[in-house]
């Protein structure tokens, strides 16, 4: 009886992450998409580090957090998304949030439960475990923090940001 519920929640999280990725890339111009190095930063075997690019074009290196997580490749863009908070069965390890990493150095964090401020705090702690960098550098990365419309329509479709970064929206 528990398996259909688990797969249903896993499917919902996957849908939120895929829609978020689609929204992110559909808003980019073709020139911006062409500038993205294809498959450059996601080693799929036990590498030692991952190269991340900040929004201003600087590179930072962190220990490899990708190789033990499930991933999907989007044929139309050539991008790989690694689902950092899911099991191999695509079930969220913590039902409050989901985190995905794109091979173009983007991160998508989906907040999946209320209160949103607590979900974001838990997601940020997990994000910092994956990417052990100072807050100032984390704020320079391309990170989209989104809320599912089924959770809170007021914040749905908005990048609410990381709470410790400039421009983050306060959450209830």
C-alpha positions as MATLAB code, in Angstrom:
seq = 'XXXXXXXXXXXXXXXXXXXXXXXXXXXXXXXXXXXXXXXXXXXXXXXXXXXXXXXXXXXXXXXXXXXXXXXXXXXXXXXXXXXXXXXXXXXXXXXXXXXXXXXXXXXXXXXXXXXXXXXXXXXXXXXXXXXXXXXXXXXXXXXXXXXXXXXXXXXXXXXXXXXXXXXXXXXX';
ca = [
       0.000    0.000    0.000;
       2.888    2.364    0.743;
       4.606    1.851   -2.662;
       1.954    3.700   -4.758;
       2.175    6.680   -2.394;
       5.979    6.726   -2.516;
       6.021    6.485   -6.317;
       3.332    9.170   -6.532;
       5.375   11.582   -4.398;
       8.543   10.725   -6.354;
       6.713   11.364   -9.619;
       5.395   14.706   -8.342;
       8.882   15.821   -7.319;
      10.295   14.752  -10.693;
       7.532   16.742  -12.417;
       8.308   19.895  -10.386;
      12.028   19.630  -11.195;
      11.425   18.990  -14.909;
       8.937   21.882  -15.160;
      11.392   24.148  -13.337;
      14.170   23.197  -15.753;
      11.852   23.758  -18.727;
      10.810   27.197  -17.410;
      14.435   28.144  -16.839;
      15.539   27.184  -20.343;
      12.481   28.421  -22.200;
      13.193   31.903  -20.826;
      16.704   31.896  -22.326;
      17.488   33.141  -25.788;
      19.018   30.687  -28.302;
      22.348   32.505  -27.966;
      22.379   31.910  -24.200;
      21.659   28.210  -24.641;
      24.404   27.870  -27.270;
      26.929   29.407  -24.841;
      26.440   26.561  -22.365;
      29.256   23.996  -22.523;
      27.597   20.641  -23.109;
      28.124   17.953  -20.460;
      31.314   19.614  -19.249;
      30.861   19.444  -15.530;
      29.066   16.238  -14.561;
      31.411   13.292  -14.212;
      29.356   10.090  -14.107;
      31.962    7.997  -12.393;
      33.760    8.527   -9.125;
      35.546   11.761   -9.910;
      37.386   13.825   -7.389;
      35.794   17.208   -8.008;
      33.116   19.129   -9.876;
      33.789   22.433  -11.590;
      31.018   24.984  -10.970;
      30.646   28.255  -12.838;
      29.346   31.355  -11.068;
      26.969   33.792  -12.773;
      29.886   36.154  -13.429;
      31.883   33.415  -15.181;
      34.324   32.472  -12.409;
      35.045   28.807  -11.745;
      35.022   27.109   -8.353;
      35.788   23.492   -7.588;
      34.029   21.354   -4.980;
      34.279   17.677   -4.053;
      32.321   15.513   -6.500;
      28.740   15.245   -5.232;
      27.219   13.825   -8.430;
      28.295   10.276   -9.106;
      26.166    8.409   -6.569;
      22.862   10.018   -7.529;
      20.266    9.221  -10.209;
      20.317   11.417  -13.301;
      18.451   12.133  -16.511;
      19.727   13.519  -19.817;
      17.588   15.945  -21.827;
      18.245   15.150  -25.486;
      17.075   18.529  -26.834;
      19.595   20.490  -24.753;
      22.212   17.846  -24.044;
      22.029   18.710  -20.359;
      22.239   16.200  -17.561;
      20.275   16.755  -14.348;
      21.467   14.895  -11.264;
      18.805   14.425   -8.593;
      20.792   14.931   -5.411;
      18.044   14.255   -2.879;
      16.387   11.232   -4.444;
      16.983    7.528   -4.110;
      17.547    5.350   -7.167;
      13.759    4.815   -7.196;
      13.335    8.620   -7.568;
      11.782    8.959   -4.127;
      12.750   12.038   -2.103;
      14.881   11.238    0.944;
      13.366   14.247    2.748;
       9.785   15.068    1.701;
      10.232   18.808    2.411;
      12.399   19.572   -0.630;
      14.121   18.307   -3.760;
      17.481   19.422   -5.165;
      18.750   18.888   -8.703;
      22.059   19.886  -10.296;
      22.355   20.647  -14.004;
      25.495   20.036  -16.029;
      25.450   23.751  -16.921;
      26.249   24.605  -13.260;
      22.647   25.343  -12.294;
      20.833   24.145   -9.213;
      17.079   23.819   -8.787;
      15.654   23.531   -5.298;
      11.961   22.662   -5.045;
      10.191   23.438   -1.768;
       7.512   20.781   -1.307;
       5.905   21.391    2.092;
       4.720   24.172    4.381;
       5.858   26.016    6.353;
       8.010   27.170    3.465;
      10.619   28.866    5.650;
      11.327   25.547    7.408;
      11.474   23.655    4.093;
      13.898   26.237    2.673;
      16.072   26.091    5.806;
      16.291   22.277    5.575;
      16.991   22.455    1.810;
      19.716   25.057    2.346;
      21.412   22.852    4.949;
      21.419   19.918    2.502;
      22.604   22.192   -0.338;
      25.526   23.383    1.816;
      26.432   19.746    2.519;
      26.589   19.040   -1.227;
      28.363   22.304   -2.101;
      30.623   23.246    0.842;
      31.360   26.855   -0.107;
      30.992   30.161    1.752;
      27.559   31.794    1.537;
      28.942   34.579   -0.662;
      30.080   32.047   -3.275;
      26.827   30.053   -3.038;
      24.970   33.308   -3.754;
      27.085   33.779   -6.905;
      25.968   30.386   -8.287;
      22.849   29.994  -10.441;
      20.360   28.619   -7.908;
      16.596   28.656   -8.457;
      14.462   28.017   -5.384;
      10.854   27.382   -6.366;
       7.611   26.462   -4.655;
       5.139   23.999   -6.133;
       1.818   25.699   -6.951;
       0.013   22.973   -5.032;
       1.888   24.064   -1.897;
       1.499   27.858   -2.067;
       0.096   29.680   -5.093;
       1.430   33.040   -3.834;
       5.035   31.909   -4.347;
       4.525   29.428   -7.203;
       6.607   30.153  -10.292;
       8.835   32.657   -8.456;
      12.467   32.222   -7.590;
      12.265   32.807   -3.840;
      16.049   32.503   -3.547;
      18.341   31.248   -0.834;
      17.471   32.993    2.447;
      21.053   34.164    3.022;
      21.409   35.764   -0.430;
      20.480   39.302   -1.448;
      17.033   39.496   -3.052;
      15.614   36.395   -1.344;
      11.909   36.597   -0.634;
      10.841   36.182    3.004;
       8.732   33.053    3.417;
       6.043   32.154    5.934;
];
